[in-house]
């Protein structure tokens, strides 16, 4: 067991990005329209996407040669279930509104990684799309530790691949017996 002070100054949760493939041509054809109904879509570029996402508090979407930020419209929030903390979580917005609602990738497909590949490196996500191995990448901002606490306090769970805490524990430490 490890106990960690979650209020530690440098405690961070790095994002795990989602790279999608195997989507139907009709879904891809309607993607811009369907996302436009749920999100404020703003043009970006591969070089500025991460900075634009952080500045706007938005999800990044990258398709070959095209980068945009996606900020949920206020009228999209009621389409999601769960507590306010859960609906505010960027990762849940991605899972519920984009992956499930727009792309048809439900929890079973996510669990079985049928259409989704996970990476912690945004450059790898974009490379996979540029190479043609994947169709679209969704990039995320760091997750605030407070968000995890708020979701847990509401009795809910974080989506899979959501808690890449940093700094990591150093492995291989020698344990000391505490009791005599």
N, C-alpha and C positions, 0 to 999 in steps of 0.2 A: 504494500500500500504506500502511496505517496500523498502527502498533504502539501498543498501549494497555496500561498496567499494570492488569491485572484485579484486583489487590489494592488498588487506589486506594480510599480511604475512601468516597467518594460514588458509586462505580460501582453502578448499579442496573439491573435488567432489569424493565421494566414489563410487565404482562400484556396480552395481546390476548384479549379476551373472545369467546366463541362465541355467536351468536344463531341459533336453529334454526327452520326452518319446513318445510312440506311433509310433515309426519309423518302417518302413517296413524292413523285414529281409534282402532284397537285398541291401537297402541303407546302412545298418549297415555292411554288408559283403564287400561293396566297399569303406567304409569310409576311411580306411588307404590309399588305392590307390588314391582316389580322393583328399584327403588332401595333399598327397605327391606331387601331380602335382602343387598345388597352394602355398604350404608352405614349409619352412624348418622345419622339424619335429625333435625335440630333446627329448630324454628320460629324465624323471625326476622321482620323487617319490611323494607320498602324502605329506610327511613331508617337502619336499624342493620345491614343485611346486610354491608356491607364491613367494619365494625368487628368483627362477629361472626365473619366468615371469618378475619380476621387473628388474632383471639384464639384461635380453635379450630384454626387451620391447616387450614381446610376449604374446599371448593369451594362457591360460592354458586349457587343455582338460583332463578330468578325466573319465575313465571308470573303472569299478570294478577291482581293483588291478593294474591299469595301469594309469600313468600320463605322459603327454607329453606337451611340449611347441610348439606353432605354430607361426612362424614368416613369414609373407607374402613374397613370392619371388618377386623381382622387376617386373617380367613379368606378375604378377597378378594384378598390379595396374590399367592397362588400362581396365580391366574387370569390373571396378566399374565406375559408373556415378558420376557426381558432381564435385565440386571444389577440388583443391588440399587439402584444409583443411579437407574437408569431406572424401576424400580418405585416409588421414593420420590418421583419427580417428579410434582407435582400435575397438570401438563398431560398427562402420559402416563396418569395415572389417569382423567382426563376423556376422553381419546381412546379408550383401550382398554376401560375398564369401562362408561362411560356412552354415548359416541357409537357405538362399534362394537357392544358386547355388548347394551346395552339398547335403543338406538334404531336399530340396523342401518345406521349411517352408516359405511361402510368407507373405506379410504384413497383409493380412486378417487373416491368421492363428495366427500371432503374436498378432494382435489386439484382437482377440477372445480368446487368450491363449489356443489354441487347443492342441498344442504339447509342449508348453513352460511354465515353472513355474519360477518365479523370486524370488531370495533371495539375501539378502545383506551379508549373512554369508557363507563363503566358506566351512566351516565345515559342515553346513547343506546340501549344494549342494552335497558334497562327501558322506554324510550319506544316502541321498536319492538314490544315485547310488548304494552304497554298499548294501542297503536293498532290492534292486530290484524294488523299486517303480518307478525309472527312469532309462534311458539307458545310458545317457552321460551328463556330466556337463561341461560348458564352463565358465571359470573364467577369470575375467578382472582385469587390473590394475586401480589405481585411474586415473581419467580424469583431465588433466590440465585445469584450468579455462581459460587459453589462448585459448585452443581448442574450447571451447564453443563460445568465442568471435569471433574467426576466422570463424567458421561455420556460425554464425549469420551475420557477415560482408559480407559473400558470398551470403547472402539472402536465406540460407538453414536452415532447422530445425534439431535438434538432434533427434535421434531415441527415441522411448518411453522408459521410465525407465532409463533415462540417466543422470538426474541431481539431484543426492542425495547430495545436498550441506551440508557442515559441516564447521563451527558450525551452529547448528539449532537455530532459533529464540526461545527464551523462550516464551511459550504461557501463557496467563492469565495476561499479564501486564495491568496495568491500563493506559488508554490513557488520556492525558492531552490536554485540549482545547488550541490551539495555538493562536486563534484570539480572540479579546476582544469583 
